[in-house]
Amino acid sequence: MPHTPHAVTRHLLVIVAALCLPAIAGAAPDDPGRLKARQVCSVCHGLAGISSAPNTPNLAGQPESYLAAQLRAFRSATRRHEVMNVIAHPLSDEEIAALARWFASIRIEAQPPQ
């Protein structure tokens, strides 16, 4: 997919918004994965791990091992994504484990259409 100036600007705005969230989130004691998710992931993946954007995957309820493996792959850039490589790069192993635990712990229920 070609990178238009509009698309690059949009990606940069997402990154800036994600980096500003720690100041907004406050310092209340919380599950470390939940706090990090609020600070870093919620802009694109939603507060509860359910994305409203059509090209952004839901993270809630995904297997912990899968989430951790994908974050490590984004961090090392063995899995390429313009935004996720930047977001995952500074994450420690502990932060990745906490994020994976948090999103895996969110229970979702699928309901057939009525």
N, CA, C and O atoms as a printed pandas DataFrame, in Angstrom:
     atom_number atom_name residue_name chain_id  residue_number  x_coord  y_coord  z_coord
0              1         N          MET        A               1    0.839   -1.170    0.000
1              2        CA          MET        A               1    0.000    0.000    0.000
2              3         C          MET        A               1    0.888    1.239    0.000
3              4         O          MET        A               1    1.795    1.333    0.827
4              5         N          PRO        A               2    0.656    2.197   -0.905
5              6        CA          PRO        A               2    1.485    3.398   -0.935
6              7         C          PRO        A               2    1.224    4.257    0.292
7              8         O          PRO        A               2    0.111    4.293    0.818
8              9         N          HIS        A               3    2.262    4.945    0.738
9             10        CA          HIS        A               3    2.154    5.810    1.903
10            11         C          HIS        A               3    1.920    7.234    1.439
11            12         O          HIS        A               3    2.862    7.923    1.048
12            13         N          THR        A               4    0.677    7.682    1.478
13            14        CA          THR        A               4    0.362    9.045    1.095
14            15         C          THR        A               4    0.707    9.969    2.241
15            16         O          THR        A               4    0.802    9.519    3.383
16            17         N          PRO        A               5    0.900   11.265    1.966
17            18        CA          PRO        A               5    1.184   12.204    3.059
18            19         C          PRO        A               5    0.088   12.177    4.119
19            20         O          PRO        A               5    0.372   12.306    5.309
20            21         N          HIS        A               6   -1.168   12.009    3.691
21            22        CA          HIS        A               6   -2.280   11.955    4.641
22            23         C          HIS        A               6   -2.157   10.746    5.566
23            24         O          HIS        A               6   -2.372   10.866    6.772
24            25         N          ALA        A               7   -1.817    9.595    5.015
25            26        CA          ALA        A               7   -1.687    8.371    5.816
26            27         C          ALA        A               7   -0.538    8.491    6.803
27            28         O          ALA        A               7   -0.672    8.081    7.956
28            29         N          VAL        A               8    0.574    9.038    6.377
29            30        CA          VAL        A               8    1.726    9.204    7.264
30            31         C          VAL        A               8    1.371   10.171    8.395
31            32         O          VAL        A               8    1.706    9.918    9.552
32            33         N          THR        A               9    0.700   11.270    8.068
33            34        CA          THR        A               9    0.273   12.233    9.088
34            35         C          THR        A               9   -0.653   11.576   10.089
35            36         O          THR        A               9   -0.527   11.797   11.293
36            37         N          ARG        A              10   -1.579   10.774    9.604
37            38        CA          ARG        A              10   -2.526   10.083   10.497
38            39         C          ARG        A              10   -1.768    9.137   11.433
39            40         O          ARG        A              10   -2.069    9.083   12.626
40            41         N          HIS        A              11   -0.798    8.397   10.913
41            42        CA          HIS        A              11   -0.003    7.491   11.747
42            43         C          HIS        A              11    0.778    8.267   12.802
43            44         O          HIS        A              11    0.863    7.844   13.955
44            45         N          LEU        A              12    1.339    9.385   12.413
45            46        CA          LEU        A              12    2.090   10.198   13.377
46            47         C          LEU        A              12    1.180   10.747   14.464
47            48         O          LEU        A              12    1.580   10.812   15.626
48            49         N          LEU        A              13   -0.042   11.144   14.106
49            50        CA          LEU        A              13   -0.991   11.630   15.115
50            51         C          LEU        A              13   -1.352   10.536   16.106
51            52         O          LEU        A              13   -1.485   10.795   17.302
52            53         N          VAL        A              14   -1.512    9.319   15.613
53            54        CA          VAL        A              14   -1.808    8.192   16.505
54            55         C          VAL        A              14   -0.658    7.982   17.484
55            56         O          VAL        A              14   -0.886    7.764   18.674
56            57         N          ILE        A              15    0.563    8.046   16.992
57            58        CA          ILE        A              15    1.725    7.850   17.857
58            59         C          ILE        A              15    1.808    8.959   18.898
59            60         O          ILE        A              15    2.042    8.687   20.076
60            61         N          VAL        A              16    1.621   10.196   18.478
61            62        CA          VAL        A              16    1.659   11.318   19.421
62            63         C          VAL        A              16    0.572   11.162   20.476
63            64         O          VAL        A              16    0.825   11.379   21.661
64            65         N          ALA        A              17   -0.629   10.789   20.061
65            66        CA          ALA        A              17   -1.714   10.601   21.023
66            67         C          ALA        A              17   -1.370    9.493   22.012
67            68         O          ALA        A              17   -1.622    9.638   23.208
68            69         N          ALA        A              18   -0.803    8.397   21.536
69            70        CA          ALA        A              18   -0.431    7.293   22.423
70            71         C          ALA        A              18    0.633    7.717   23.422
71            72         O          ALA        A              18    0.610    7.292   24.578
72            73         N          LEU        A              19    1.560    8.550   22.982
73            74        CA          LEU        A              19    2.617    8.995   23.883
74            75         C          LEU        A              19    2.106    9.999   24.910
75            76         O          LEU        A              19    2.706   10.143   25.976
76            77         N          CYS        A              20    1.010   10.696   24.612
77            78        CA          CYS        A              20    0.442   11.670   25.549
78            79         C          CYS        A              20   -0.455   11.014   26.590
79            80         O          CYS        A              20   -0.691   11.606   27.643
80            81         N          LEU        A              21   -0.951    9.838   26.336
81            82        CA          LEU        A              21   -1.881    9.198   27.256
82            83         C          LEU        A              21   -1.344    8.970   28.666
83            84         O          LEU        A              21   -2.135    9.067   29.605
84            85         N          PRO        A              22   -0.061    8.674   28.891
85            86        CA          PRO        A              22    0.383    8.476   30.264
86            87         C          PRO        A              22    0.086    9.675   31.158
87            88         O          PRO        A              22   -0.252    9.495   32.328
88            89         N          ALA        A              23    0.201   10.866   30.645
89            90        CA          ALA        A              23   -0.078   12.050   31.448
90            91         C          ALA        A              23   -1.562   12.153   31.776
91            92         O          ALA        A              23   -1.931   12.665   32.834
92            93         N          ILE        A              24   -2.411   11.671   30.880
93            94        CA          ILE        A              24   -3.850   11.744   31.086
94            95         C          ILE        A              24   -4.325   10.620   31.999
95            96         O          ILE        A              24   -5.269   10.808   32.766
96            97         N          ALA        A              25   -3.688    9.459   31.929
97            98        CA          ALA        A              25   -4.169    8.275   32.626
98            99         C          ALA        A              25   -4.107    8.399   34.140
99           100         O          ALA        A              25   -4.869    7.724   34.832
100          101         N          GLY        A              26   -3.226    9.237   34.681
101          102        CA          GLY        A              26   -3.121    9.358   36.126
102          103         C          GLY        A              26   -2.255    8.257   36.709
103          104         O          GLY        A              26   -1.806    7.360   35.996
104          105         N          ALA        A              27   -2.029    8.335   38.001
105          106        CA          ALA        A              27   -1.121    7.403   38.653
106          107         C          ALA        A              27   -1.842    6.506   39.647
107          108         O          ALA        A              27   -1.237    6.059   40.621
108          109         N          ALA        A              28   -3.117    6.235   39.422
109          110        CA          ALA        A              28   -3.862    5.366   40.338
110          111         C          ALA        A              28   -3.285    3.963   40.309
111          112         O          ALA        A              28   -2.899    3.474   39.247
112          113         N          PRO        A              29   -3.221    3.295   41.486
113          114        CA          PRO        A              29   -2.736    1.910   41.495
114          115         C          PRO        A              29   -3.668    1.042   40.646
115          116         O          PRO        A              29   -4.891    1.178   40.702
116          117         N          ASP        A              30   -3.074    0.162   39.871
117          118        CA          ASP        A              30   -3.860   -0.628   38.935
118          119         C          ASP        A              30   -3.051   -1.832   38.492
119          120         O          ASP        A              30   -1.850   -1.913   38.749
120          121         N          ASP        A              31   -3.698   -2.747   37.838
121          122        CA          ASP        A              31   -3.009   -3.858   37.199
122          123         C          ASP        A              31   -2.019   -3.264   36.200
123          124         O          ASP        A              31   -2.403   -2.414   35.397
124          125         N          PRO        A              32   -0.755   -3.689   36.230
125          126        CA          PRO        A              32    0.236   -3.078   35.340
126          127         C          PRO        A              32   -0.104   -3.229   33.862
127          128         O          PRO        A              32    0.165   -2.324   33.071
128          129         N          GLY        A              33   -0.682   -4.344   33.486
129          130        CA          GLY        A              33   -1.065   -4.532   32.089
130          131         C          GLY        A              33   -2.212   -3.623   31.692
131          132         O          GLY        A              33   -2.217   -3.060   30.597
132          133         N          ARG        A              34   -3.174   -3.482   32.575
133          134        CA          ARG        A              34   -4.317   -2.602   32.303
134          135         C          ARG        A              34   -3.855   -1.152   32.195
135          136         O          ARG        A              34   -4.287   -0.423   31.302
136          137         N          LEU        A              35   -2.979   -0.738   33.100
137          138        CA          LEU        A              35   -2.470    0.630   33.077
138          139         C          LEU        A              35   -1.692    0.885   31.789
139          140         O          LEU        A              35   -1.895    1.911   31.140
140          141         N          LYS        A              36   -0.814   -0.025   31.414
141          142        CA          LYS        A              36   -0.025    0.141   30.188
142          143         C          LYS        A              36   -0.950    0.134   28.969
143          144         O          LYS        A              36   -0.736    0.898   28.028
144          145         N          ALA        A              37   -1.968   -0.717   28.978
145          146        CA          ALA        A              37   -2.930   -0.757   27.869
146          147         C          ALA        A              37   -3.638    0.588   27.734
147          148         O          ALA        A              37   -3.826    1.089   26.625
148          149         N          ARG        A              38   -4.027    1.167   28.864
149          150        CA          ARG        A              38   -4.670    2.481   28.834
150          151         C          ARG        A              38   -3.727    3.532   28.278
151          152         O          ARG        A              38   -4.139    4.414   27.524
152          153         N          GLN        A              39   -2.452    3.434   28.657
153          154        CA          GLN        A              39   -1.467    4.436   28.251
154          155         C          GLN        A              39   -1.078    4.316   26.782
155          156         O          GLN        A              39   -0.895    5.326   26.102
156          157         N          VAL        A              40   -0.953    3.089   26.292
157          158        CA          VAL        A              40   -0.330    2.878   24.990
158          159         C          VAL        A              40   -1.285    2.306   23.940
159          160         O          VAL        A              40   -1.220    2.701   22.776
160          161         N          CYS        A              41   -2.154    1.399   24.322
161          162        CA          CYS        A              41   -2.909    0.618   23.340
162          163         C          CYS        A              41   -4.312    1.142   23.040
163          164         O          CYS        A              41   -4.847    0.913   21.955
164          165         N          SER        A              42   -4.901    1.844   24.003
165          166        CA          SER        A              42   -6.320    2.181   23.900
166          167         C          SER        A              42   -6.646    3.122   22.752
167          168         O          SER        A              42   -7.776    3.120   22.264
168          169         N          VAL        A              43   -5.693    3.922   22.308
169          170        CA          VAL        A              43   -5.963    4.859   21.211
170          171         C          VAL        A              43   -6.465    4.102   19.980
171          172         O          VAL        A              43   -7.417    4.534   19.330
172          173         N          CYS        A              44   -5.838    2.996   19.668
173          174        CA          CYS        A              44   -6.212    2.238   18.469
174          175         C          CYS        A              44   -7.072    1.018   18.775
175          176         O          CYS        A              44   -7.985    0.689   18.017
176          177         N          HIS        A              45   -6.775    0.344   19.896
177          178        CA          HIS        A              45   -7.434   -0.931   20.185
178          179         C          HIS        A              45   -8.591   -0.810   21.163
179          180         O          HIS        A              45   -9.214   -1.817   21.500
180          181         N          GLY        A              46   -8.891    0.394   21.625
181          182        CA          GLY        A              46  -10.009    0.614   22.531
182          183         C          GLY        A              46   -9.651    0.321   23.977
183          184         O          GLY        A              46   -8.747   -0.468   24.253
184          185         N          LEU        A              47  -10.368    0.964   24.906
185          186        CA          LEU        A              47  -10.092    0.802   26.334
186          187         C          LEU        A              47  -10.257   -0.636   26.811
187          188         O          LEU        A              47   -9.544   -1.082   27.709
188          189         N          ALA        A              48  -11.201   -1.362   26.208
189          190        CA          ALA        A              48  -11.450   -2.748   26.610
190          191         C          ALA        A              48  -10.891   -3.741   25.603
191          192         O          ALA        A              48  -11.270   -4.912   25.614
192          193         N          GLY        A              49   -9.994   -3.290   24.733
193          194        CA          GLY        A              49   -9.399   -4.199   23.756
194          195         C          GLY        A              49  -10.292   -4.492   22.570
195          196         O          GLY        A              49  -10.017   -5.409   21.796
196          197         N          ILE        A              50  -11.369   -3.716   22.416
197          198        CA          ILE        A              50  -12.269   -3.867   21.275
198          199         C          ILE        A              50  -12.135   -2.613   20.425
199          200         O          ILE        A              50  -12.499   -1.519   20.855
200          201         N          SER        A              51  -11.617   -2.775   19.234
201          202        CA          SER        A              51  -11.352   -1.649   18.346
202          203         C          SER        A              51  -12.607   -1.214   17.615
203          204         O          SER        A              51  -13.456   -2.033   17.263
204          205         N          SER        A              52  -12.710    0.081   17.393
205          206        CA          SER        A              52  -13.807    0.582   16.563
206          207         C          SER        A              52  -13.315    0.876   15.143
207          208         O          SER        A              52  -14.115    1.178   14.258
208          209         N          ALA        A              53  -12.019    0.789   14.932
209          210        CA          ALA        A              53  -11.446    1.034   13.602
210          211         C          ALA        A              53  -11.477   -0.257   12.785
211          212         O          ALA        A              53  -11.146   -1.321   13.307
212          213         N          PRO        A              54  -11.863   -0.181   11.532
213          214        CA          PRO        A              54  -12.026   -1.407   10.736
214          215         C          PRO        A              54  -10.740   -2.180   10.479
215          216         O          PRO        A              54  -10.799   -3.397   10.307
216          217         N          ASN        A              55   -9.584   -1.530   10.446
217          218        CA          ASN        A              55   -8.325   -2.229   10.147
218          219         C          ASN        A              55   -7.462   -2.448   11.377
219          220         O          ASN        A              55   -6.277   -2.757   11.252
220          221         N          THR        A              56   -8.033   -2.293   12.553
221          222        CA          THR        A              56   -7.297   -2.488   13.798
222          223         C          THR        A              56   -7.904   -3.688   14.526
223          224         O          THR        A              56   -9.105   -3.696   14.795
224          225         N          PRO        A              57   -7.103   -4.692   14.845
225          226        CA          PRO        A              57   -7.666   -5.905   15.439
226          227         C          PRO        A              57   -8.096   -5.711   16.895
227          228         O          PRO        A              57   -7.553   -4.879   17.620
228          229         N          ASN        A              58   -9.081   -6.500   17.292
229          230        CA          ASN        A              58   -9.473   -6.582   18.692
230          231         C          ASN        A              58   -8.407   -7.394   19.423
231          232         O          ASN        A              58   -7.899   -8.382   18.893
232          233         N          LEU        A              59   -8.074   -6.975   20.635
233          234        CA          LEU        A              59   -7.092   -7.699   21.440
234          235         C          LEU        A              59   -7.746   -8.465   22.583
235          236         O          LEU        A              59   -7.181   -9.441   23.078
236          237         N          ALA        A              60   -8.917   -8.038   23.002
237          238        CA          ALA        A              60   -9.604   -8.678   24.129
238          239         C          ALA        A              60   -9.848  -10.156   23.836
239          240         O          ALA        A              60  -10.345  -10.525   22.772
240          241         N          GLY        A              61   -9.487  -10.987   24.805
241          242        CA          GLY        A              61   -9.758  -12.413   24.704
242          243         C          GLY        A              61   -8.793  -13.204   23.841
243          244         O          GLY        A              61   -8.940  -14.420   23.716
244          245         N          GLN        A              62   -7.815  -12.551   23.245
245          246        CA          GLN        A              62   -6.820  -13.285   22.453
246          247         C          GLN        A              62   -5.935  -14.099   23.408
247          248         O          GLN        A              62   -5.753  -13.699   24.558
248          249         N          PRO        A              63   -5.392  -15.211   22.961
249          250        CA          PRO        A              63   -4.520  -16.006   23.830
250          251         C          PRO        A              63   -3.282  -15.213   24.264
251          252         O          PRO        A              63   -2.672  -14.503   23.465
252          253         N          GLU        A              64   -2.932  -15.349   25.525
253          254        CA          GLU        A              64   -1.795  -14.632   26.102
254          255         C          GLU        A              64   -0.509  -14.899   25.331
255          256         O          GLU        A              64    0.240  -13.969   25.033
256          257         N          SER        A              65   -0.248  -16.163   25.005
257          258        CA          SER        A              65    0.995  -16.505   24.302
258          259         C          SER        A              65    1.038  -15.867   22.913
259          260         O          SER        A              65    2.100  -15.438   22.463
260          261         N          TYR        A              66   -0.098  -15.803   22.238
261          262        CA          TYR        A              66   -0.161  -15.182   20.912
262          263         C          TYR        A              66    0.131  -13.688   21.017
263          264         O          TYR        A              66    0.934  -13.156   20.250
264          265         N          LEU        A              67   -0.523  -13.006   21.969
265          266        CA          LEU        A              67   -0.321  -11.565   22.127
266          267         C          LEU        A              67    1.139  -11.248   22.448
267          268         O          LEU        A              67    1.717  -10.327   21.870
268          269         N          ALA        A              68    1.729  -12.001   23.361
269          270        CA          ALA        A              68    3.124  -11.767   23.738
270          271         C          ALA        A              68    4.047  -11.996   22.536
271          272         O          ALA        A              68    4.965  -11.211   22.299
272          273         N          ALA        A              69    3.805  -13.055   21.793
273          274        CA          ALA        A              69    4.644  -13.349   20.628
274          275         C          ALA        A              69    4.539  -12.240   19.580
275          276         O          ALA        A              69    5.545  -11.863   18.979
276          277         N          GLN        A              70    3.335  -11.718   19.356
277          278        CA          GLN        A              70    3.169  -10.663   18.356
278          279         C          GLN        A              70    3.847   -9.371   18.808
279          280         O          GLN        A              70    4.482   -8.692   18.000
280          281         N          LEU        A              71    3.719   -9.025   20.086
281          282        CA          LEU        A              71    4.375   -7.817   20.590
282          283         C          LEU        A              71    5.898   -7.936   20.496
283          284         O          LEU        A              71    6.578   -6.971   20.147
284          285         N          ARG        A              72    6.429   -9.122   20.810
285          286        CA          ARG        A              72    7.874   -9.315   20.677
286          287         C          ARG        A              72    8.304   -9.206   19.210
287          288         O          ARG        A              72    9.360   -8.650   18.909
288          289         N          ALA        A              73    7.480   -9.737   18.301
289          290        CA          ALA        A              73    7.801   -9.657   16.868
290          291         C          ALA        A              73    7.749   -8.208   16.375
291          292         O          ALA        A              73    8.588   -7.802   15.572
292          293         N          PHE        A              74    6.779   -7.433   16.845
293          294        CA          PHE        A              74    6.731   -6.012   16.478
294          295         C          PHE        A              74    7.934   -5.277   17.069
295          296         O          PHE        A              74    8.533   -4.426   16.412
296          297         N          ARG        A              75    8.284   -5.610   18.312
297          298        CA          ARG        A              75    9.412   -4.944   18.974
298          299         C          ARG        A              75   10.717   -5.178   18.212
299          300         O          ARG        A              75   11.519   -4.259   18.045
300          301         N          SER        A              76   10.920   -6.386   17.763
301          302        CA          SER        A              76   12.163   -6.718   17.045
302          303         C          SER        A              76   12.077   -6.397   15.556
303          304         O          SER        A              76   13.066   -6.524   14.834
304          305         N          ALA        A              77   10.905   -5.984   15.099
305          306        CA          ALA        A              77   10.638   -5.670   13.691
306          307         C          ALA        A              77   10.692   -6.900   12.784
307          308         O          ALA        A              77   10.824   -6.755   11.569
308          309         N          THR        A              78   10.593   -8.103   13.343
309          310        CA          THR        A              78   10.438   -9.280   12.493
310          311         C          THR        A              78    9.022   -9.324   11.937
311          312         O          THR        A              78    8.779   -9.953   10.908
312          313         N          ARG        A              79    8.086   -8.661   12.611
313          314        CA          ARG        A              79    6.751   -8.413   12.065
314          315         C          ARG        A              79    6.682   -6.916   11.823
315          316         O          ARG        A              79    6.874   -6.123   12.744
316          317         N          ARG        A              80    6.410   -6.532   10.589
317          318        CA          ARG        A              80    6.481   -5.126   10.195
318          319         C          ARG        A              80    5.102   -4.469   10.207
319          320         O          ARG        A              80    4.155   -4.969    9.600
320          321         N          HIS        A              81    5.011   -3.354   10.900
321          322        CA          HIS        A              81    3.847   -2.474   10.855
322          323         C          HIS        A              81    4.330   -1.095   11.271
323          324         O          HIS        A              81    4.946   -0.927   12.323
324          325         N          GLU        A              82    4.046   -0.129   10.442
325          326        CA          GLU        A              82    4.581    1.221   10.617
326          327         C          GLU        A              82    4.346    1.790   12.022
327          328         O          GLU        A              82    5.245    2.413   12.587
328          329         N          VAL        A              83    3.178    1.589   12.580
329          330        CA          VAL        A              83    2.858    2.136   13.903
330          331         C          VAL        A              83    3.284    1.177   15.003
331          332         O          VAL        A              83    3.914    1.593   15.976
332          333         N          MET        A              84    2.951   -0.098   14.863
333          334        CA          MET        A              84    3.215   -1.051   15.940
334          335         C          MET        A              84    4.706   -1.236   16.214
335          336         O          MET        A              84    5.090   -1.473   17.360
336          337         N          ASN        A              85    5.544   -1.135   15.201
337          338        CA          ASN        A              85    6.987   -1.248   15.447
338          339         C          ASN        A              85    7.467   -0.117   16.348
339          340         O          ASN        A              85    8.313   -0.332   17.216
340          341         N          VAL        A              86    6.938    1.075   16.149
341          342        CA          VAL        A              86    7.309    2.224   16.982
342          343         C          VAL        A              86    6.750    2.064   18.399
343          344         O          VAL        A              86    7.447    2.333   19.377
344          345         N          ILE        A              87    5.502    1.628   18.506
345          346        CA          ILE        A              87    4.861    1.474   19.814
346          347         C          ILE        A              87    5.532    0.367   20.623
347          348         O          ILE        A              87    5.773    0.547   21.816
348          349         N          ALA        A              88    5.839   -0.767   20.006
349          350        CA          ALA        A              88    6.369   -1.925   20.730
350          351         C          ALA        A              88    7.859   -1.811   21.034
351          352         O          ALA        A              88    8.345   -2.438   21.975
352          353         N          HIS        A              89    8.582   -1.029   20.260
353          354        CA          HIS        A              89   10.038   -0.962   20.419
354          355         C          HIS        A              89   10.493   -0.708   21.861
355          356         O          HIS        A              89   11.400   -1.401   22.323
356          357         N          PRO        A              90    9.912    0.248   22.596
357          358        CA          PRO        A              90   10.404    0.504   23.952
358          359         C          PRO        A              90    9.851   -0.431   25.036
359          360         O          PRO        A              90   10.250   -0.317   26.195
360          361         N          LEU        A              91    8.947   -1.348   24.691
361          362        CA          LEU        A              91    8.338   -2.215   25.706
362          363         C          LEU        A              91    9.351   -3.223   26.244
363          364         O          LEU        A              91   10.093   -3.846   25.484
364          365         N          SER        A              92    9.368   -3.367   27.559
365          366        CA          SER        A              92   10.218   -4.376   28.193
366          367         C          SER        A              92    9.523   -5.736   28.126
367          368         O          SER        A              92    8.335   -5.820   27.813
368          369         N          ASP        A              93   10.268   -6.791   28.420
369          370        CA          ASP        A              93    9.663   -8.129   28.484
370          371         C          ASP        A              93    8.546   -8.159   29.520
371          372         O          ASP        A              93    7.513   -8.792   29.301
372          373         N          GLU        A              94    8.746   -7.479   30.646
373          374        CA          GLU        A              94    7.740   -7.446   31.708
374          375         C          GLU        A              94    6.479   -6.724   31.243
375          376         O          GLU        A              94    5.369   -7.163   31.542
376          377         N          GLU        A              95    6.642   -5.623   30.516
377          378        CA          GLU        A              95    5.486   -4.888   30.011
378          379         C          GLU        A              95    4.728   -5.702   28.975
379          380         O          GLU        A              95    3.497   -5.701   28.965
380          381         N          ILE        A              96    5.446   -6.393   28.111
381          382        CA          ILE        A              96    4.798   -7.258   27.126
382          383         C          ILE        A              96    4.019   -8.359   27.818
383          384         O          ILE        A              96    2.882   -8.645   27.442
384          385         N          ALA        A              97    4.614   -8.978   28.818
385          386        CA          ALA        A              97    3.915  -10.042   29.555
386          387         C          ALA        A              97    2.670   -9.499   30.244
387          388         O          ALA        A              97    1.622  -10.145   30.228
388          389         N          ALA        A              98    2.776   -8.316   30.851
389          390        CA          ALA        A              98    1.633   -7.716   31.546
390          391         C          ALA        A              98    0.518   -7.363   30.561
391          392         O          ALA        A              98   -0.657   -7.593   30.846
392          393         N          LEU        A              99    0.878   -6.809   29.413
393          394        CA          LEU        A              99   -0.127   -6.479   28.399
394          395         C          LEU        A              99   -0.813   -7.741   27.883
395          396         O          LEU        A              99   -2.036   -7.776   27.748
396          397         N          ALA        A             100   -0.040   -8.759   27.600
397          398        CA          ALA        A             100   -0.606  -10.014   27.094
398          399         C          ALA        A             100   -1.549  -10.632   28.122
399          400         O          ALA        A             100   -2.631  -11.106   27.774
400          401         N          ARG        A             101   -1.133  -10.627   29.395
401          402        CA          ARG        A             101   -2.002  -11.151   30.468
402          403         C          ARG        A             101   -3.295  -10.356   30.555
403          404         O          ARG        A             101   -4.381  -10.925   30.661
404          405         N          TRP        A             102   -3.167   -9.024   30.508
405          406        CA          TRP        A             102   -4.349   -8.169   30.650
406          407         C          TRP        A             102   -5.354   -8.416   29.523
407          408         O          TRP        A             102   -6.525   -8.684   29.788
408          409         N          PHE        A             103   -4.908   -8.329   28.280
409          410        CA          PHE        A             103   -5.853   -8.500   27.178
410          411         C          PHE        A             103   -6.417   -9.916   27.131
411          412         O          PHE        A             103   -7.585  -10.097   26.789
412          413         N          ALA        A             104   -5.618  -10.916   27.464
413          414        CA          ALA        A             104   -6.113  -12.296   27.487
414          415         C          ALA        A             104   -7.149  -12.496   28.588
415          416         O          ALA        A             104   -8.017  -13.361   28.472
416          417         N          SER        A             105   -7.065  -11.705   29.652
417          418        CA          SER        A             105   -8.000  -11.870   30.778
418          419         C          SER        A             105   -9.373  -11.275   30.497
419          420         O          SER        A             105  -10.326  -11.569   31.219
420          421         N          ILE        A             106   -9.494  -10.451   29.473
421          422        CA          ILE        A             106  -10.783   -9.834   29.153
422          423         C          ILE        A             106  -11.652  -10.873   28.463
423          424         O          ILE        A             106  -11.302  -11.387   27.401
424          425         N          ARG        A             107  -12.770  -11.169   29.067
425          426        CA          ARG        A             107  -13.667  -12.181   28.520
426          427         C          ARG        A             107  -14.660  -11.523   27.576
427          428         O          ARG        A             107  -15.300  -10.528   27.915
428          429         N          ILE        A             108  -14.772  -12.093   26.400
429          430        CA          ILE        A             108  -15.745  -11.610   25.428
430          431         C          ILE        A             108  -16.700  -12.745   25.112
431          432         O          ILE        A             108  -16.343  -13.919   25.212
432          433         N          GLU        A             109  -17.901  -12.390   24.735
433          434        CA          GLU        A             109  -18.898  -13.397   24.427
434          435         C          GLU        A             109  -19.475  -13.096   23.050
435          436         O          GLU        A             109  -19.988  -12.006   22.799
436          437         N          ALA        A             110  -19.383  -14.063   22.183
437          438        CA          ALA        A             110  -19.959  -13.914   20.845
438          439         C          ALA        A             110  -21.413  -14.336   20.890
439          440         O          ALA        A             110  -21.766  -15.355   21.484
440          441         N          GLN        A             111  -22.239  -13.544   20.259
441          442        CA          GLN        A             111  -23.663  -13.870   20.182
442          443         C          GLN        A             111  -24.075  -13.896   18.720
443          444         O          GLN        A             111  -23.755  -12.983   17.959
444          445         N          PRO        A             112  -24.790  -14.951   18.331
445          446        CA          PRO        A             112  -25.229  -15.012   16.935
446          447         C          PRO        A             112  -26.238  -13.887   16.649
447          448         O          PRO        A             112  -26.953  -13.449   17.550
448          449         N          PRO        A             113  -26.291  -13.430   15.409
449          450        CA          PRO        A             113  -27.277  -12.400   15.072
450          451         C          PRO        A             113  -28.683  -12.904   15.296
451          452         O          PRO        A             113  -28.970  -14.087   15.116
452          453         N          GLN        A             114  -29.536  -12.019   15.682
453          454        CA          GLN        A             114  -30.956  -12.376   15.932
454          455         C          GLN        A             114  -31.750  -12.394   14.667
455          456         O          GLN        A             114  -32.949  -12.672   14.694
